[in-house]
Amino acid sequence: MTDPKRLLAEYRRDGFVVVPPLTPREIWGPLTEELPAVLAEEGPQRFFEEDGTTVRAVYGLHRRGGPWQALAEASPLTALARLLLGEDMYVYQWKVNPKAARRGERWQWHRDFDFWRAADGMRRPAALTAAVFLDEVTGENGPLRLIAGTHTDRPATAAPSGGDGGTGSTGGGAGNWAWITSSRDAYALPDPSTEELARTRGVHEATGPAGTVVLFHGNLVHSSGPNRSPHTRTLALISYNAVSNAPPADHPAARRDLFVNHDAKPLPVGDER
């Protein structure tokens, strides 16, 4: 691992770190082999772009074993996530975003915590997401864009902008959440505020070869643009939450286990494995 003290200092300052491959290709490579079958599997875990045919996101990968579990529990990755969070953690959400060549659309500026709090009752942003590049990510194929330092801003208190319910989903009871996962995200931040943040703090585009990992704070403002290149850009997105921050089981709007993990058993890390 790159100097842990430096990474921790960067994370506390910026709200994210970008690191070269933490795990060997033997760990994350098998996901690319299984990905076509995962994208083709019908069900409510799968969401589409507005064209109705291009897969935008697949959730519920915490329920799959094999290489999906192996990556989420890989010691170098979990050791760094544990260092940055500063306490015991578990896999809260596990999804893949396959931004298809020439068809993958943008994800608007947002903070994950705004949605996690509303949907599941998460109490504080003591969570982070590890984005593992399954393809090379360039400036042309829709890289993650991050605004440094926004993780320390006060979380939003306003309600989401609403939704028409169902856009981008296969159906199956996802309700308005399908609209939230569309390119017209109901939890998107208003343009004037993000434009000001981008102007004053700058925007970092996370690019790199397959295997690169970006770890970013649950309250960090981030987005990604459309993929207008001839190359697919797939991200494996594993969200780790502090065990002490597990949402209450009786939250009235809590998503079912197909979308979020309700088992807050801490992951073994490093020598604990």
Secondary structure, 3 states (H helix, E strand, C coil): CCCHHHHHHHHHHHCEEEECCCCCHHHHHHHHHHHHHHHHCCCCCEEECCCCCCEEEECCHHHCCHHHHHHHCCHHHHHHHHHHHCCCEEEEEEEEEEECCCCCCCEEEECHHHHHHHHHCCCCCCEEEEEEECCCECCCCCCEEECCCHHHCCCCCCCCCCCCCCCCECCCCCCCHHHHCCCCCCCCCCHHHHHHHHHHHCCEEECECCCCEEEEECCCCEEECCCCCCCCEEEEEEEEEEHHHCCCCCCCCCCCCCCCCCCCCCCCCHHHC
